[in-house]
């Protein structure tokens, strides 16, 4: 918890944020059994999306994006997911602001340039030693 925000009520010093809790329609929230089944359905759909995202971390696909989409589905119904998403948004915003810092940008440009030079040298050595031959066709 930070001094400028109260995560439980959803209030912040900057402005009024959305209130935490279920966003199910009122007629669903008014009936306990229906609301519980609604929550189970939201949980199952969110879980399927999160599992698909985790699989996409090792398979082709936008893994993190899909995981965050599953968390957003959960956040429509569960306070813990809403808090996790708020924390994630805050951290991403802080990282974006740090990335715009001139010192960090200069460091990133220097590291990228050094990495590209190393890759170019390794590629040059490979081409000098083997010529333009695919790695799986090398006889040595």
C-alpha positions in Angstrom: 0.0 0.0 0.0 1.2 3.4 -0.9 0.4 6.7 0.9 -1.3 8.1 -2.2 -3.7 5.2 -2.8 -5.9 2.9 -0.8 -6.1 -0.3 -2.9 -9.1 -1.8 -0.9 -11.4 1.1 -1.7 -10.0 1.9 -5.1 -9.5 5.5 -4.3 -6.3 7.4 -5.2 -4.9 10.8 -4.8 -4.9 11.3 -8.6 -8.6 10.6 -9.1 -11.5 8.3 -8.4 -10.7 4.8 -9.8 -13.3 2.0 -10.4 -14.5 0.4 -7.2 -13.3 -3.1 -6.4 -15.6 -6.1 -6.5 -17.9 -8.0 -8.8 -19.0 -6.3 -12.0 -21.8 -8.8 -12.6 -25.2 -7.4 -13.4 -27.4 -6.6 -10.4 -29.9 -9.4 -11.1 -27.1 -11.9 -11.0 -25.6 -10.5 -7.8 -29.0 -10.5 -6.1 -29.3 -14.3 -6.3 -26.6 -16.1 -4.4 -26.6 -19.3 -6.4 -26.7 -17.5 -9.7 -23.8 -15.3 -8.6 -21.7 -18.2 -7.4 -22.2 -20.0 -10.7 -21.4 -16.8 -12.5 -18.1 -16.6 -10.5 -17.3 -20.2 -11.3 -17.9 -19.5 -15.0 -15.7 -16.4 -15.0 -13.0 -18.3 -13.1 -13.0 -21.2 -15.6 -12.9 -18.9 -18.6 -10.1 -16.9 -17.1 -8.2 -20.0 -16.2 -8.5 -21.3 -19.7 -7.1 -18.1 -21.1 -4.3 -17.9 -18.5 -3.3 -21.5 -19.3 -3.3 -20.8 -23.0 -1.0 -17.8 -22.3 1.3 -19.9 -20.2 1.5 -22.4 -23.1 2.3 -19.6 -25.5 5.3 -18.7 -23.4 7.0 -21.8 -24.8 5.0 -22.1 -28.0 4.5 -19.4 -30.7 2.1 -16.7 -29.6 1.7 -13.6 -27.5 2.0 -15.4 -24.1 2.2 -12.4 -21.7 -0.6 -10.6 -23.5 -2.9 -13.6 -23.3 -2.0 -14.1 -19.6 -2.9 -10.4 -18.9 -6.1 -10.9 -20.8 -7.0 -13.8 -18.6 -6.2 -11.7 -15.5 -8.5 -9.0 -16.9 -11.3 -11.6 -17.2 -10.7 -12.6 -13.6 -10.6 -8.9 -12.6 -14.2 -8.5 -13.7 -15.2 -10.7 -10.7 -12.4 -11.1 -8.2 -10.8 -8.4 -6.0 -7.4 -10.2 -5.8 -7.2 -10.1 -9.6 -8.1 -6.4 -9.7 -5.3 -5.7 -7.2 -2.8 -7.7 -9.2 -3.8 -5.8 -12.4 -3.5 -2.4 -10.7 -0.1 -3.4 -9.4 1.0 -4.6 -12.8 -0.3 -1.4 -14.5 1.6 0.7 -12.0 4.9 -1.2 -12.6 4.5 -1.1 -16.4 3.9 2.7 -16.2 7.0 3.1 -13.9 9.1 1.0 -16.3 7.9 3.1 -19.3 8.8 6.3 -17.5 12.3 4.9 -16.6 12.8 3.8 -20.2 12.3 7.4 -21.4 15.0 8.6 -19.0 17.9 9.9 -21.2 20.6 8.0 -19.2 18.7 4.7 -19.6 18.1 5.3 -23.3 21.8 6.0 -23.9 22.8 2.9 -22.0 20.3 0.8 -23.9 21.6 2.2 -27.2 25.2 1.5 -26.3 24.4 -2.1 -25.2 22.4 -2.7 -28.4 25.2 -1.4 -30.5 27.8 -3.6 -28.7 25.5 -6.6 -29.1 25.1 -5.9 -32.8 28.9 -5.6 -33.3 29.5 -8.9 -31.5 26.9 -10.6 -33.7 28.4 -9.1 -36.9 31.9 -10.2 -35.8 30.7 -13.8 -35.2 28.8 -13.8 -38.5 32.0 -12.5 -40.3 34.1 -15.2 -38.7 31.6 -17.9 -39.6 31.4 -16.7 -43.2 35.2 -16.4 -43.4 35.7 -20.0 -42.1 32.9 -21.8 -43.9 31.7 -19.5 -46.6 28.0 -19.2 -47.2 27.1 -22.8 -46.2 24.2 -23.8 -44.1 25.2 -25.2 -40.6 23.7 -28.6 -41.2 25.8 -29.0 -44.4 29.2 -28.5 -42.8 31.4 -31.6 -43.3 33.9 -30.7 -40.5 
